[in-house]
Amino acid sequence: MLVNLKEILKIAEAEGSAIGMFNATGFDSLQAVVKAAEELHRPVIIAHAEVHNVYNDISMVGPAMLAVARNASVPVCVHLDHGTSKEMIYRALRIGFTSVMIDASALPYEENLAFTKEITEISHAMGVSVEAELGRIVTKPEGAKTEDFYTRPEEAKAFVVATGVDALAIAFGTAHGFYKAQPKLDFDVVKKCREATGIPLVMHGGSGVSEEGFHQAINAGIRKINYYSYMSKAGYLAAKAEIEAGHSLYLHDVEFAAMKAMKEDVKRAISIFNNH
């Protein structure tokens, strides 16, 4: 069942849980994510990241994502992850994505606000939900310890009021990619941003966070968790094992092994995000 982000996050709000967002970089990961959600009877967000467009163009993978979402037995939101260019955001809107994330966090505050407000007005007119980012989710694990990147609650409140976004990704100690050590998360930032904005908050860089860390973040107000790196790693390790075993020379056997491993990793993550 195809839904937008605002609709799917209402479920998380009612339950006190978080909905997982998983990047679908190909048909194997797309199958893995939706099958995992269906087996657990849980809603899910499937996403195409602008940075992944080099692997599968949105014109090809986007319609497939929408078809899978419409046929799914659970609510599925089709989301553009980290849309940094108007061109990619407009392409997602034209294809029929039900949610877009505007990532203008690298820009000065006023430029981020203006860009986000413009896209939000267009998206809302089309029934599409919008996520924005305030603060910086850094890419290097050591950078995640720097408080200079954290989202400021008073700024978050003003930003949400001015733009009308449906969800806000905040910085409170997570990082994209693989962690060398457990991140130090500031849950007070989450609580204060939640109190200030009153809207669902988003955790980026969810891979590698401890189960307890996830639960604390959800209890503080996180309602969407982005998870990709460790799902991808699970698929890579399964594919590697299949190749090394020498059972087959067919690529589809390798991809199938990767899909099954990713599905199990996604099921584990979804179960944790359920928070019950």
BAFI-3210 file (N, C-alpha, C; in Angstrom, 3 decimals, decimal comma, padded with zeros to 6 digits):
// residues 276
n [1|2|3|4|5|6|7|8|9|10|11|12|13|14|15|16|17|18|19|20|21|22|23|24|25|26|27|28|29|30|31|32|33|34|35|36|37|38|39|40|41|42|43|44|45|46|47|48|49|50|51|52|53|54|55|56|57|58|59|60|61|62|63|64|65|66|67|68|69|70|71|72|73|74|75|76|77|78|79|80|81|82|83|84|85|86|87|88|89|90|91|92|93|94|95|96|97|98|99|100|101|102|103|104|105|106|107|108|109|110|111|112|113|114|115|116|117|118|119|120|121|122|123|124|125|126|127|128|129|130|131|132|133|134|135|136|137|138|139|140|141|142|143|144|145|146|147|148|149|150|151|152|153|154|155|156|157|158|159|160|161|162|163|164|165|166|167|168|169|170|171|172|173|174|175|176|177|178|179|180|181|182|183|184|185|186|187|188|189|190|191|192|193|194|195|196|197|198|199|200|201|202|203|204|205|206|207|208|209|210|211|212|213|214|215|216|217|218|219|220|221|222|223|224|225|226|227|228|229|230|231|232|233|234|235|236|237|238|239|240|241|242|243|244|245|246|247|248|249|250|251|252|253|254|255|256|257|258|259|260|261|262|263|264|265|266|267|268|269|270|271|272|273|274|275|276]
n.u [000,846|000,752|001,867|002,298|005,031|004,143|001,789|002,745|004,379|002,558|001,734|004,007|004,060|001,706|002,322|004,675|007,047|009,631|009,921|011,628|013,900|015,161|017,685|017,178|019,170|019,149|017,402|017,665|018,085|015,742|013,747|014,550|014,060|011,248|010,128|011,036|009,646|007,011|006,981|007,201|004,995|005,056|005,140|007,113|009,842|011,050|013,881|015,483|018,600|020,087|022,836|023,235|022,367|024,017|024,360|021,849|019,611|017,129|014,959|014,637|014,728|012,918|010,104|009,881|010,131|007,799|005,838|006,250|005,659|002,915|001,825|002,405|001,685|001,750|001,939|003,842|006,225|007,563|010,541|012,696|016,001|018,287|018,158|019,817|019,840|017,735|016,958|017,022|015,142|012,819|012,596|011,990|009,498|007,991|007,988|006,503|007,111|006,364|007,408|009,960|013,319|014,899|018,103|019,787|021,575|024,263|024,411|024,347|022,202|019,965|019,842|019,371|016,857|015,310|015,488|014,388|011,784|010,713|010,686|009,069|006,550|005,856|005,901|003,964|001,678|001,323|000,663|002,775|005,042|007,534|010,873|013,420|016,770|018,624|021,455|024,464|024,960|027,644|030,214|032,407|033,347|034,817|034,130|031,578|031,615|031,766|030,337|029,722|028,338|025,785|022,178|020,418|017,877|016,207|016,644|015,727|012,972|012,173|012,822|011,134|008,605|008,755|009,117|007,313|007,758|007,378|008,853|011,943|015,356|017,836|020,963|022,740|024,894|025,264|026,648|027,200|027,779|030,282|030,959|033,835|033,875|031,429|029,047|028,777|025,910|023,761|021,062|019,559|019,526|017,819|015,394|014,931|014,731|012,500|010,526|010,584|009,861|007,685|007,201|007,710|010,953|014,096|016,561|019,611|022,294|021,972|022,993|024,974|024,528|023,871|021,475|020,279|020,852|019,266|016,692|016,677|016,865|014,473|012,599|013,099|012,111|012,638|011,369|011,763|014,170|017,131|018,723|021,312|024,099|025,024|023,178|023,819|026,416|025,900|024,744|026,919|028,831|027,507|027,331|030,040|030,741|029,232|030,407|033,025|032,504|032,012|029,784|028,253|028,336|026,715|025,527|023,047|022,613|024,419|023,440|020,963|021,674|022,763|020,468|018,842|020,387|020,452|017,745|017,308|018,896|017,579|015,128|015,941|016,680|014,228|012,695|013,969|013,497|010,805|010,438|009,163]
n.v [-001,188|002,048|004,957|008,318|010,088|011,534|010,207|007,645|008,179|008,891|006,480|005,668|007,688|007,157|004,696|005,102|004,409|003,869|004,289|002,390|003,500|002,416|002,229|001,508|000,245|-001,335|-004,042|-006,281|-005,320|-003,854|-005,854|-007,234|-005,402|-004,822|-007,388|-008,139|-006,303|-007,070|-009,699|-009,193|-007,707|-004,890|-001,328|000,454|002,401|002,930|003,955|006,091|007,288|010,353|010,292|007,673|007,477|007,015|004,294|003,092|004,573|006,981|007,018|004,408|002,746|004,057|003,825|001,051|000,839|002,182|000,487|-001,868|-000,891|-000,227|-002,765|-004,011|-005,618|-004,135|-000,760|001,375|003,826|005,767|007,241|010,031|010,203|012,383|014,569|016,826|018,501|020,570|019,504|016,654|016,370|017,347|015,423|013,151|013,930|014,124|011,470|010,240|009,830|009,635|011,088|013,450|014,205|017,107|018,071|020,522|021,166|021,783|024,328|027,869|028,895|030,617|030,227|027,484|027,455|028,973|027,439|025,027|025,853|026,640|024,187|022,671|023,917|023,383|020,558|019,863|020,791|018,791|016,663|015,415|014,448|016,134|016,033|017,661|018,853|019,925|021,256|019,282|016,120|014,368|012,780|011,393|009,190|010,219|012,873|012,921|013,399|016,036|018,824|021,138|020,608|019,934|020,116|023,070|023,642|026,006|027,138|025,099|025,141|027,650|027,191|025,061|026,240|028,258|026,862|024,686|021,935|018,304|016,485|016,387|016,027|015,676|016,629|014,867|013,416|011,170|009,506|009,170|006,050|003,587|002,911|003,296|003,021|002,866|005,426|008,582|009,694|012,519|012,682|014,623|016,705|015,676|015,464|018,172|019,336|018,035|018,925|021,610|021,731|019,980|018,109|014,960|013,574|012,790|010,269|010,139|008,127|005,661|003,051|000,834|001,928|001,162|-001,230|-000,287|002,410|003,059|002,674|004,636|006,936|006,832|006,984|009,563|011,037|010,450|009,398|008,335|006,293|006,178|003,656|001,886|001,181|-001,136|-003,030|-003,224|-004,184|-006,712|-007,953|-007,856|-009,505|-011,973|-012,385|-012,533|-014,866|-016,732|-016,642|-017,475|-020,043|-021,360|-022,569|-021,863|-020,324|-018,354|-015,056|-014,370|-016,164|-015,307|-012,737|-013,431|-014,712|-012,528|-010,918|-012,414|-012,338|-009,582|-009,151|-010,490|-008,913|-006,481|-007,194|-007,608|-004,986|-003,577|-004,805|-003,895|-001,141|-001,076|-000,926|-002,199]
n.w [000,000|-001,020|000,539|001,876|003,541|005,767|006,457|007,125|009,281|011,181|012,188|013,592|015,530|016,964|018,054|019,449|018,280|015,755|012,238|009,863|007,361|004,354|001,953|-001,439|-003,573|-005,747|-007,430|-005,830|-003,173|-002,935|-003,004|-000,682|001,413|001,311|001,465|003,998|005,617|005,076|006,056|008,743|009,147|009,214|008,690|006,205|004,837|001,680|-000,122|-002,526|-002,922|-003,890|-004,317|-005,018|-007,572|-009,698|-009,828|-010,231|-012,227|-011,375|-013,063|-013,792|-011,474|-009,822|-010,801|-010,403|-007,621|-006,844|-007,936|-006,474|-003,921|-004,162|-004,467|-002,113|001,028|003,271|004,651|002,591|002,023|-000,578|-001,044|-001,632|-000,873|000,669|-001,261|-003,051|-005,203|-007,228|-009,642|-009,293|-007,251|-008,506|-010,505|-008,990|-007,963|-010,314|-011,168|-009,208|-006,520|-003,039|-001,039|-000,292|000,551|001,375|001,232|002,255|004,119|004,162|003,358|004,256|006,982|006,232|003,449|003,312|004,518|002,669|000,294|001,163|001,897|-000,593|-002,079|-000,402|-000,564|-003,242|-003,227|-001,263|-002,517|-004,298|-002,773|-001,582|000,931|002,995|004,080|005,872|006,635|009,422|010,969|010,977|009,676|009,906|007,860|008,703|011,319|013,582|013,493|014,448|017,118|017,584|018,924|017,633|015,344|016,057|016,049|016,807|019,096|019,217|016,737|015,153|015,710|014,629|011,978|011,205|011,554|009,626|007,221|007,075|006,963|007,108|008,553|010,374|010,008|012,366|013,925|016,262|017,042|015,451|012,510|008,987|007,271|008,282|011,701|013,778|016,435|019,098|018,693|020,447|021,622|021,943|023,654|024,830|023,035|021,119|022,601|023,258|020,732|019,794|021,585|020,922|018,203|017,701|015,718|013,888|014,309|012,706|012,493|011,002|009,654|010,948|010,988|012,881|015,393|018,805|020,154|022,498|022,201|019,992|021,124|023,142|021,595|020,142|022,221|022,954|020,874|018,182|015,080|012,602|011,151|009,405|007,635|006,233|005,597|007,090|006,339|003,628|003,917|004,997|002,789|001,039|002,345|002,259|-000,498|-001,113|000,301|-001,114|-003,643|-003,024|-002,169|-004,486|-005,673|-007,828|-011,074|-011,832|-011,804|-010,776|-008,691|-006,795|-006,281|-005,233|-002,862|-001,543|-001,331|000,438|002,779|003,295|003,746|006,188|007,858|007,678|008,813|011,443|012,130|011,797|013,763|016,067|015,839|016,226|018,924|021,069]
ca.u [000,000|001,573|001,480|003,366|005,792|003,315|000,868|003,443|004,906|001,448|001,763|005,093|003,645|000,691|002,933|005,911|008,085|010,235|009,809|012,919|014,080|016,249|017,981|017,044|020,151|018,919|016,228|017,905|017,817|014,321|013,044|014,929|013,412|009,793|009,816|011,260|008,525|005,798|007,074|007,011|003,748|005,411|005,312|008,524|010,162|012,103|014,429|016,518|019,451|020,637|024,216|023,212|021,778|025,007|024,225|020,538|018,974|015,794|013,956|014,457|014,437|011,766|008,847|009,877|009,847|006,382|005,041|006,385|004,933|001,470|001,434|002,795|000,603|001,953|002,160|005,197|006,480|008,665|011,190|013,984|016,915|019,358|018,040|020,577|019,633|016,344|016,712|016,688|013,884|011,737|012,459|011,278|008,107|007,321|007,848|005,434|007,561|005,410|008,156|011,298|014,161|015,711|019,326|020,507|022,192|025,616|024,276|024,023|020,842|018,952|019,743|018,710|015,447|014,656|015,421|013,438|010,434|010,291|010,375|007,961|005,306|005,581|005,631|002,689|000,616|001,190|000,369|004,041|005,612|008,884|011,824|014,569|017,850|019,189|022,618|025,244|025,228|028,947|030,506|033,505|032,970|035,381|033,415|030,300|031,811|031,882|029,054|029,476|027,459|024,469|021,041|020,015|016,416|015,528|016,745|014,846|011,594|011,975|012,935|009,912|007,502|008,920|009,094|006,167|008,162|006,662|009,806|013,223|016,551|018,655|022,304|022,942|026,038|025,396|027,437|026,955|028,826|030,629|031,585|034,996|033,495|030,054|028,925|028,257|024,711|023,222|019,610|018,939|019,307|016,609|014,247|014,695|014,264|011,133|009,677|010,572|009,238|006,418|007,034|008,575|012,377|014,726|017,953|020,423|023,462|021,473|023,768|026,043|024,075|023,484|020,036|019,884|020,909|018,052|015,534|016,737|016,572|013,036|011,885|013,323|011,336|012,971|010,274|012,246|015,589|017,760|019,616|021,744|025,463|025,197|022,371|024,640|027,530|025,378|024,621|028,273|029,466|026,818|027,747|031,443|030,746|028,668|031,438|034,143|032,071|032,116|028,615|027,622|028,976|025,656|025,427|021,771|022,741|025,128|022,493|019,913|022,270|022,865|019,116|018,377|021,131|019,969|016,395|017,419|019,436|016,494|014,163|016,512|016,592|012,822|012,251|014,499|012,826|009,433|010,548|008,244]
ca.v [000,000|003,248|006,085|009,315|010,054|012,050|009,140|006,522|008,611|008,890|005,152|005,714|008,565|006,467|003,542|005,427|003,624|004,554|003,552|002,283|003,864|001,619|002,570|000,443|000,556|-002,255|-004,882|-007,209|-004,632|-003,502|-007,070|-007,547|-004,483|-004,973|-008,734|-008,111|-005,567|-007,884|-010,844|-008,704|-006,937|-003,559|-000,325|000,673|003,462|002,569|005,227|006,229|008,426|011,013|009,857|006,327|007,507|006,514|002,839|002,833|005,858|007,088|006,745|002,959|002,154|004,726|003,146|-000,280|001,068|002,532|-000,710|-002,756|-000,272|-000,365|-004,172|-004,530|-005,873|-003,207|000,608|001,642|005,169|005,823|008,460|010,469|010,433|013,363|015,309|018,073|019,334|020,732|018,591|015,322|016,464|017,463|014,119|012,279|014,384|013,765|010,005|009,858|009,581|010,188|011,848|013,872|014,828|018,219|018,185|021,775|021,420|022,317|025,747|028,748|028,708|031,333|029,583|026,206|027,755|029,425|026,291|024,070|026,427|026,591|022,801|022,205|024,453|022,621|019,163|019,773|020,988|017,521|015,624|014,761|014,875|016,687|015,970|018,546|018,591|021,105|020,714|018,525|014,704|014,287|011,515|010,700|008,852|011,083|014,145|012,806|013,793|017,494|019,442|022,259|020,159|019,576|020,980|023,931|023,574|027,270|027,287|024,071|025,627|028,709|026,576|024,287|027,196|029,006|026,000|023,786|020,552|017,256|015,774|017,084|015,272|016,490|016,135|014,713|012,545|010,066|009,780|008,245|005,057|002,617|003,454|002,597|002,798|003,290|006,886|009,196|010,411|013,475|012,524|015,880|017,467|015,115|015,864|019,612|019,622|017,522|019,854|022,893|021,661|019,252|017,227|013,779|013,794|011,731|009,903|009,666|007,399|004,703|001,814|000,772|002,385|000,031|-001,397|000,629|003,752|003,235|002,804|005,942|007,959|006,754|007,497|011,010|011,710|010,024|008,611|007,735|005,957|005,809|002,514|001,330|000,656|-002,498|-003,872|-003,446|-005,036|-008,080|-008,466|-008,037|-010,681|-013,165|-012,541|-012,969|-016,271|-017,525|-016,714|-018,280|-021,446|-021,922|-023,389|-021,458|-019,258|-017,434|-013,858|-014,315|-016,919|-014,423|-011,681|-014,022|-014,898|-011,194|-010,474|-013,112|-011,835|-008,227|-009,257|-010,844|-007,757|-005,500|-007,688|-007,333|-003,550|-003,209|-005,305|-002,976|000,160|-001,234|-000,352|-002,830]
ca.w [000,000|-001,168|001,395|001,975|004,792|006,859|006,847|007,746|010,572|012,139|012,815|014,569|016,628|017,761|018,717|020,156|017,621|014,611|010,979|009,212|005,964|003,804|000,561|-002,435|-004,609|-006,858|-007,236|-004,728|-001,908|-002,939|-002,565|000,691|002,357|001,336|001,977|005,450|006,217|004,952|006,969|010,114|009,153|009,665|007,635|005,886|003,873|000,736|-000,582|-003,552|-002,586|-005,075|-004,492|-005,599|-008,909|-010,652|-009,900|-010,831|-012,452|-010,773|-014,092|-013,861|-010,168|-009,219|-011,113|-009,773|-006,208|-006,721|-008,222|-005,310|-002,806|-004,398|-004,333|-000,802|001,988|004,392|004,171|002,099|001,525|-001,547|-000,554|-002,170|000,243|000,447|-002,510|-002,923|-006,388|-007,643|-010,760|-008,796|-006,500|-009,487|-011,172|-008,046|-007,908|-011,573|-011,233|-008,300|-005,147|-002,081|-000,042|-000,704|001,562|000,885|002,023|002,025|005,421|003,993|003,036|005,395|007,482|005,446|002,139|003,577|004,770|001,443|-000,613|001,743|001,820|-001,991|-002,456|000,431|-001,125|-004,463|-002,872|-000,560|-003,503|-005,000|-001,797|-001,252|002,208|002,905|005,189|005,698|007,588|010,073|011,648|010,014|009,918|009,269|007,197|009,364|012,681|014,593|013,431|015,145|018,513|017,615|019,244|016,733|014,272|016,578|015,751|017,921|019,208|018,896|015,285|014,583|015,836|013,653|010,655|010,964|011,409|008,374|006,025|007,073|006,659|007,834|009,408|010,403|010,372|013,266|014,247|017,709|017,304|014,505|011,308|007,893|007,027|009,321|012,904|014,338|017,834|019,341|018,733|021,660|021,194|022,909|023,589|025,253|021,807|020,526|023,428|023,153|019,369|019,706|022,325|020,228|016,877|017,742|014,554|013,929|014,059|011,924|012,750|009,892|010,149|011,935|011,015|013,864|016,707|019,643|020,345|023,560|021,620|019,186|022,004|023,800|020,586|019,850|023,392|023,014|019,830|016,817|014,509|011,345|011,259|008,140|007,859|004,956|005,482|007,602|005,462|002,445|004,330|005,130|001,429|000,490|002,952|001,750|-001,889|-001,054|000,723|-002,217|-004,688|-002,525|-002,070|-005,833|-005,989|-009,082|-011,844|-012,215|-010,978|-010,061|-007,442|-005,869|-005,916|-004,399|-001,540|-000,945|-000,994|001,641|003,930|003,566|004,306|007,608|008,575|007,737|009,806|012,770|012,367|011,946|015,074|017,083|015,689|016,720|020,284|022,022]
c.u [000,889|001,019|002,594|004,011|004,955|002,370|001,580|003,999|003,808|001,388|002,822|004,723|002,669|001,296|004,087|007,070|008,776|010,068|011,186|012,865|015,325|016,450|017,877|017,962|020,008|017,735|016,416|017,601|016,358|013,476|013,297|014,151|011,915|009,391|009,995|010,093|007,249|005,831|006,833|005,717|003,974|005,506|006,792|008,661|011,287|012,573|015,450|017,315|020,043|022,063|024,310|022,717|022,726|024,878|022,918|019,822|017,538|014,693|013,678|014,024|013,192|010,436|008,749|009,556|008,370|005,480|005,071|005,584|003,427|000,989|001,734|001,590|000,705|002,117|003,623|005,264|007,672|009,290|012,471|014,868|018,020|019,307|018,716|020,348|018,148|016,002|016,289|015,370|012,699|011,524|011,674|009,798|007,340|007,064|006,742|005,874|006,602|006,082|009,510|012,023|015,019|016,934|020,096|021,262|023,606|025,596|024,091|022,541|019,783|018,767|019,056|017,211|014,711|014,460|014,359|012,003|009,886|009,855|009,188|006,621|004,895|005,155|004,274|001,507|000,339|000,867|001,591|004,593|007,052|009,640|012,955|015,617|018,394|020,272|023,347|025,440|026,535|029,237|031,647|033,143|033,533|034,683|032,128|030,406|031,817|030,519|028,719|028,488|026,016|023,404|020,670|018,480|015,688|015,545|015,803|013,390|011,293|011,969|011,654|008,716|007,566|008,741|007,876|006,509|007,436|007,550|011,144|014,338|017,447|020,002|022,456|024,026|026,196|026,234|027,064|028,101|029,062|031,331|032,794|034,754|032,057|029,977|028,400|027,102|024,190|021,695|018,870|018,660|018,021|015,373|013,906|014,196|012,827|010,159|009,523|009,777|007,870|006,182|007,955|010,020|013,002|016,176|018,589|021,655|023,082|022,270|024,850|025,682|023,626|021,970|019,524|019,876|019,692|016,844|015,514|016,385|015,081|012,232|012,025|012,582|011,691|011,857|010,627|013,736|016,108|018,822|020,013|023,085|025,598|024,300|023,182|025,814|027,089|025,238|025,967|028,920|028,825|027,219|029,180|031,537|030,245|029,701|032,581|033,783|032,107|030,957|028,040|028,450|027,954|025,568|024,127|021,806|023,442|024,190|021,397|020,416|022,374|021,497|018,638|019,083|020,677|018,583|016,458|017,954|018,375|015,444|014,655|016,363|015,148|012,301|012,736|013,742|011,376|009,312|009,578|008,781]
c.v [001,248|004,392|007,130|009,279|010,510|010,973|008,030|006,905|008,773|007,559|005,129|006,560|007,850|005,332|003,914|004,617|004,491|003,665|003,553|002,756|003,150|001,976|001,342|000,781|-000,345|-003,136|-005,895|-006,551|-004,195|-004,681|-007,351|-006,700|-004,739|-006,359|-008,791|-007,431|-006,399|-009,068|-010,435|-007,907|-005,531|-002,588|-000,070|001,809|002,959|003,846|005,070|007,466|009,029|010,541|008,469|006,311|006,981|005,002|002,423|004,156|005,850|006,777|005,253|002,378|002,774|004,059|001,753|-000,156|001,361|001,324|-001,670|-002,205|-000,450|-001,787|-004,757|-004,677|-004,970|-001,797|000,827|003,066|005,102|007,214|008,765|010,858|011,401|013,983|016,656|019,025|019,424|019,752|017,213|015,328|016,537|016,142|013,157|012,644|013,973|012,264|009,513|009,497|010,266|011,004|012,252|014,469|015,893|018,312|019,423|022,163|021,985|023,814|026,574|028,637|029,358|030,709|028,222|026,436|028,127|028,274|025,306|024,575|026,332|025,186|022,273|022,680|023,679|021,197|018,999|019,960|019,711|016,359|014,846|015,325|015,338|016,503|016,938|018,206|019,899|020,629|019,861|017,089|014,418|012,891|010,748|010,434|009,796|012,446|014,131|013,221|015,312|018,145|020,614|021,900|019,957|020,607|021,781|023,998|024,854|027,532|026,313|024,532|026,682|028,154|025,843|025,207|027,882|028,139|025,102|022,344|019,563|016,481|016,484|016,145|016,175|015,812|016,057|013,677|011,369|010,497|008,771|007,242|004,151|003,305|002,618|002,271|003,269|004,807|007,365|010,106|011,318|013,458|013,763|016,768|016,999|015,595|017,336|020,004|019,149|018,475|021,166|022,853|021,001|018,343|016,016|014,120|012,560|011,525|009,429|008,970|006,367|003,414|001,892|001,293|001,165|-000,048|-000,436|002,072|004,051|003,488|004,175|007,064|007,998|007,326|009,015|011,761|011,362|009,115|007,973|007,496|005,499|004,734|001,936|000,589|-000,800|-003,497|-004,224|-004,371|-006,491|-008,723|-008,747|-009,313|-011,979|-013,441|-013,074|-014,449|-017,181|-017,698|-017,639|-019,758|-022,136|-022,801|-023,085|-020,380|-018,220|-016,254|-013,834|-015,112|-016,083|-013,322|-012,200|-014,253|-013,563|-010,693|-011,115|-012,594|-010,420|-008,260|-009,566|-009,676|-006,674|-005,926|-007,406|-005,852|-003,111|-003,632|-004,400|-001,644|000,114|-000,795|-000,946|-004,178]
c.w [000,000|-000,313|001,368|003,360|005,979|007,377|007,607|009,120|011,621|012,886|013,910|015,777|017,555|018,586|019,639|019,603|016,570|013,393|010,315|007,769|005,462|002,339|-000,333|-003,604|-005,827|-006,533|-006,107|-003,378|-001,806|-002,465|-001,099|001,694|002,441|001,839|003,491|006,155|006,182|005,906|008,412|010,273|009,703|008,490|007,393|004,872|002,983|000,056|-001,698|-003,193|-003,850|-005,360|-005,123|-007,038|-009,978|-010,840|-010,578|-010,988|-011,927|-011,782|-014,234|-012,526|-009,530|-009,520|-010,487|-008,285|-005,984|-006,959|-007,045|-004,135|-002,957|-004,158|-002,960|000,122|003,215|003,831|003,783|001,554|000,575|-001,452|-001,334|-000,998|-000,174|-000,947|-002,363|-004,100|-006,729|-008,758|-010,271|-008,033|-007,457|-010,227|-010,285|-007,981|-009,169|-011,677|-010,303|-006,895|-004,180|-000,980|-000,627|000,484|000,894|001,785|001,591|003,293|005,316|003,686|004,311|005,734|006,596|004,065|002,251|003,737|003,479|000,456|-000,136|001,621|000,399|-002,394|-001,669|-000,132|-002,378|-004,126|-002,201|-001,505|-004,286|-004,052|-001,353|000,053|002,032|004,223|004,869|006,738|008,117|011,028|010,624|010,485|009,191|008,736|007,852|010,817|013,724|014,633|014,216|016,603|018,677|017,794|018,338|015,634|014,742|016,202|016,991|017,969|018,801|017,387|014,598|014,618|014,781|012,227|010,279|010,754|010,048|007,134|005,932|006,741|007,562|008,796|009,314|010,853|011,207|013,514|015,761|018,023|016,382|013,304|010,240|007,780|008,220|010,493|013,301|015,806|017,994|019,418|020,088|021,254|022,310|022,792|024,079|024,041|021,143|021,289|023,254|021,761|019,177|020,392|021,571|018,929|016,870|016,555|014,681|013,548|013,422|012,347|011,452|010,457|011,194|012,021|012,094|015,239|017,507|019,781|021,413|023,048|020,776|020,080|022,702|022,826|020,270|021,008|023,525|021,907|018,399|016,299|013,157|011,496|009,906|008,399|006,506|005,014|005,930|006,873|004,221|002,752|004,458|003,753|000,802|001,034|002,453|000,301|-001,954|-000,699|-000,394|-003,336|-004,259|-002,406|-003,429|-006,249|-007,370|-009,771|-012,302|-011,244|-010,188|-008,756|-006,371|-005,369|-004,992|-002,976|-000,804|-000,501|000,299|002,892|004,301|004,194|005,800|008,429|008,719|008,760|011,221|013,103|012,613|013,320|016,197|017,038|016,191|018,168|021,288|022,462]
res [m|l|v|n|l|k|e|i|l|k|i|a|e|a|e|g|s|a|i|g|m|f|n|a|t|g|f|d|s|l|q|a|v|v|k|a|a|e|e|l|h|r|p|v|i|i|a|h|a|e|v|h|n|v|y|n|d|i|s|m|v|g|p|a|m|l|a|v|a|r|n|a|s|v|p|v|c|v|h|l|d|h|g|t|s|k|e|m|i|y|r|a|l|r|i|g|f|t|s|v|m|i|d|a|s|a|l|p|y|e|e|n|l|a|f|t|k|e|i|t|e|i|s|h|a|m|g|v|s|v|e|a|e|l|g|r|i|v|t|k|p|e|g|a|k|t|e|d|f|y|t|r|p|e|e|a|k|a|f|v|v|a|t|g|v|d|a|l|a|i|a|f|g|t|a|h|g|f|y|k|a|q|p|k|l|d|f|d|v|v|k|k|c|r|e|a|t|g|i|p|l|v|m|h|g|g|s|g|v|s|e|e|g|f|h|q|a|i|n|a|g|i|r|k|i|n|y|y|s|y|m|s|k|a|g|y|l|a|a|k|a|e|i|e|a|g|h|s|l|y|l|h|d|v|e|f|a|a|m|k|a|m|k|e|d|v|k|r|a|i|s|i|f|n|n|h]
***
